[in-house]
């Protein structure tokens, strides 16, 4: 019975990773989060949480579980239940295996160990009667694709004083991470026989002019921008395609660019930068014509290092023998959505983001235990004088 499931973050991690919750938006035919969500909901209900499942899309639920007094603004502990595909993995993806201190499975680092740690932390703090504020567990769907889970929580009116996203940070406190923008540029040419240089306009070669301009821009401009925790922004050409045959001038060439952003940059500002580069190319080469569009963007996240939440997690980490180092994350997380909504958020959790989506994924069992202990202290202290 899940009502008797032990308050053990390693046992909960093993149970969660044993459930296939691959994201069907990434892996056609994958089962999604429903089975994992139902199991976690039963466990949390057995531990005394008030639990509800909110179906964001068919078969794609969020688990929202509340515990503790409701008079104060709550603390949210957030993590995602979905995992990416398993092709090429070097170990069984959904049969957790322990080797020494390491637990191997898909989702072990990213990020079911973080979910297990945060759930056990809140339950332990509640069990010893030390909660001064309500704790909300938000185990969401779809972070790996469009973050419809956390977006639905926020759009539904979630109110909280702070949020901790338990993504893998190697137990570092991460109050900032980069954002990204996906930009598509369609370079237009004029199709003609390969012998007719007087008529043809080569879209592929013109796309090369843009790639060269992007290279110059990164080295001349982006290397001059910096964030104290995140370093500089960057860009790369993700894909390029164009042309129809050896003896035909290419009528169009599509270049897709990923631009990683730092706080202070927006999707609008980076889109304008690409427009400017294209306009400059047109001025120097009138045959260069391009259409620029934004395919997708997520904002960067930035919480002050001296913010109340940051210092609370740092202090709890240090008291449990964790250095509490403050670092930036290069990847994107749902913390950005909380900060954008005015809910201070940071990332802290077991595991290493470098192992996410990899052929070999594991998490240190000792990190799971320490993360649970740190988060339990944060839960216990939140809402008391000087903690909110």
N, C-alpha and C positions, 0 to 999 in steps of 0.2 A: 504493500500500500504506500502511495506517495505521501500520505499523511504522516507516516513514520520515517520518511526519508531523513537521513542524518544531517545535522548542521555541519557539513564537511565540504569545503569548496573543491577539494580534489575529486571526491565522489560525485559531486554534481557536475563538474567538468567532464568526467568520464561518461556520465549518463547523457549529457547534452551532445557531446561530439559523436556518440554512437547513433544519433538520429540524423539521417540525411536531410539537410535543409538547404540544398543547392538552390540558388536563385533562378527561377524559370525565365526571367528576362535575360539572363546570361547564358543559360544552358537549356535549350528547348527540351520540353518534356520533364524537366526537373520537378521535384515534388513541392518545393517552396517551404514555407516556415510553419505550416499548420500543425503538423505532428509535434514539432519541437515546442511550439507555443502552448499547445494543450498540455504537454507533459510538464513544462515549467509552471503553468498556471495551477496545476494540481499540487505540485510541490509547495508553491508559495501559499496556496490556500490552506494546506496542511500545517504550515508554519504560522498561521494566524493572520495572514495578509487578507485584505479585502481586494479581490482579484476580478478583473473583467478582461474579456477579449474584444478587441475592436477590429473588425475586418476592414482593412483599408482598400483592398481589391480582392476579387474572388480567390479564396484560399490563402490570402496574405494578411494575417492578423498581427496586431500589436498586443503584447501583454502589458497591462497597466495594473500594478499592485501597490496598495497603500497600507502603511502601518504607522502607528504613532499618533500623537495629539494633532488636531487639525487647526488649532487656534493661531499657530504661527505659519508664516509662508514656508512651504516645504522645500526640501532638498531633493533634486531629481538625480537618480543614478541611471544612466542610459547606456545601452549596448544593443548591437544588432544580432539577430538570430540567423540571418542568411549567410551562406558561404558561397564561394566561387566553385568552379568546376574542378574535376579531379583527374583529368587526362594527364598521363605521364607521371603520376605520383610513384614514389619509390617504396611506399608502404601502404597497407590497407587504409583507405581514407576514413572509414567509419567503424573501425575496430580498434579502439584505443589500446596502445601498446606502451608500456613503461620500460625504459632502459636507463637504469640508474636513477638520476633525478629528473629525467626528461620524459614527458608524455607526448607521444606521437599520434596525430590524427588531423584530418582536415578540420579547420576551425579551432584548433587547440590554442594557437596564438591569436588568431583573428576570427572571432574574439570571444569564444564561449568560455574560456577561462576567466576573462574579465567579467562576464555576466555572472558566472558562478561566484566569484569573489564578492561582487557587489550585493548579490542576493543574500549570501550567508552573512555578510557584514551587517546588513540592515536587520536580519532576523536575530542575530546574536545580540545586537545592541538593544533591540526591543525585548528580548527574552530576559535580559538583566534589568529591565525597567529603567533604562538610562536615556530614553529618547525625550528630548525637549521640543522637538519639531517633527512634523510628519515627514516621512521618507517615501518617495514615490519611485518604484522600480518601473522603468520603461524599457522593455525588451522589444525592439521594433523590427519590422521587416524592411527589406530592400535597400539597406544602406549601400550595398555594393553596386547598385545601378542608379537609381534616381532619388533615393532617400524619401520615398513616399511615406514611410512609417513615421519618421520624426517630423516631417512636414505636416502630416495629418494631426499629430499631437499638438503642435504649435498653432496650426490653423483652427483647431478645435477649442482654443482658448486656454491652453495649459498655463497656469500661473505658478511661478516658483521663485525662490530667492537666489538659487544657484543650481548648476548642473555639473556633474562629473561624468564624463564619457570614458568608459573603462577600456578604451582601445589599448593595444600593446605599446607600452612606452619604456619597457625594461625597468619599471618602477621609478622612472623620472617623472617630475611634475612638468607638464607641457601646456603652458597657457597660450601658445600661439602655434598656428600652422599655416601653410600656404594654401591658396586657392588655385583655381585653374579656369581657363577659357579655351574652348575648342572653336577654332575659326576656320571656315572653309573659304578658299579663294578659287574662283573659276576664272582662269586666264583664257581670253578669247583670241582666236586666230582666224585665219581664213583658209579653208580647205582648197588645195590645188594640186595638180600633178607635181611630182617631185622635181621635174625639170623646169617648172615655171616659178623661179625665184621672183620674177617681176610681178606675180599675182599673189602667190602664197604668203601667208603670215603664220609663222611657226609658233603655236601656243606653247609647245613643250620648251622650246628655247627661251621664250619669254618668261615661262615659269622659272627657268634657271636664273634669269636676271633677278627675279623676286627673291629666290633663295639666297643669292649673293647679297642682296640688300638686307635681308633678314640677318645674315651672318655679320655684316658690318654693324647693324643696329645693336645686336646683342653685345658685341665687343666694345662698341663706342658708348652705348647708353646704359644698357642693363647692368653692366659691370660697375657702374657708378652708383647704382641704387643699392640700399642695404637695410636690413632689419637686424637688430641686435641678437635675436635668437634664431632667425631664419636665413640669414645671409642674403644673397641677391636673387632676384627673379631670373627666369630663364625661358627659352623657347626651343622648340625643335620641330622639324618637319616630320609629321607622323606618317602620312601616306601621300603618294603622288601617282596620278594616272592620266594618260592622254594618248592620243594618236590612234590610227586605225590600220596603218600598214607602212611598209618600207618606202614606198614611192608616193606617199601622200603627205602634204603639209598638214599638221594637226590642227583641227578646227577649235579644239578646246583642250585644256589640261586642268585637272582639279588637284589642288594642293590643300591638304589638311594640316593645320598647325595647332600644336598644343602650347599654350602659354601659361606657365606657372607664375602666380601672382603673389605679392607680399602685401601686408596691410598698407593701405593708402592707395592701392591700385584697384580699379574696378573693371568690370567687363566692358563698360562703355569706353573707358580710357584706353584699354588695350586694343579694342576694335578700331578706335580712332587712329592709333599708331599705325595699324596695318593700312588703313585708308590713306594716311599721309604718305607712307612708303610707296604705295601704288600710284598716287598722284604725282609724286616726284619722278617715278619711272616714266609715266606718260609724258611729262614735260620734256624729258631727255630723249624719249623714244616714242613718238606719237602713235606708233602702231601698237604700243602696249595698252591693252584694255583688260580690265578685270572687274569681277563682281565679288564683293566681300560680304560674308554673312556670319553671324554668330550661331553656332550649332547648339552649344550648351555652355553653361558657366556656373561655378560655385564660388562663393566669396571666401577670402582668407579669414582666419580667426585670430583675434588678438585680445588677450586679457592682461591687465597690468601685473607685473611681477609682485607688486606690493598690494594687490587686491586682497580682500578678506578671504576669498576662497583659496587663492594661491597660497597665502601664508598659513591657512588652516591645514591644507594638505601637506605642505612642507613640514610643519611642526609635527604632525602626526607621523609622517614618514620617519623623521629623525628620532622620534621617541621609540620607534620600533626597529632601530638599527639600519634604516634605509637612508642613504645620504640625502635624499630629498633634492637632488640636483634639478635645477630649472633649465629646461631645454626646449627647443622648438622641434616641431614635427614637419617633415618635408611633405608628407601625404595629406590628403584632405579627409576630414571627419565631420560628423554631425554636430560637433561643438560649434562650428561656424554658424549653424542655423539657430542655435540657442543664443549665441552672442548677438546675432543679427536681430533677434526678437527681443533683445534687452534683458536676457537671462544670463548672468555671468557664467561662463563655462570654461572648463579645461579638460585635458586628457590625463589620465593616470591609470595604469593597469599592468598586469603581468604579460610577459611575452615580448617578442621583438617584431616590429613591423617589417623588418627585412625578410622574415620568414613567411609573411603573408602571401598567399596565392602561389607559393612555391611548390616544387615537386616533393620537397621534404619539409614538413611543418611540425614543429614541436614547441612545447612550453616547459619551463622548469617548474616542477611541482612546488619547490620551495618558494618561488616567486608568487604562486597562487596563494599560498598560506600567508605570506607577508602582505600581499595586497589586501587580503580579507581583513587582516589585523589593522592595517592602516585605515581602511575605509570604515571599519567598525568604530574606530576612535573618532573619525570625522563625523559619522552619523550621531554618535553619542554627544558630541560637543556642539553640534549645529543647533542654533536656536537659543543657546545660553548667552549670558551677558558677554559681549565682545566677540561672539561667534557669528552673529548675523547682523 
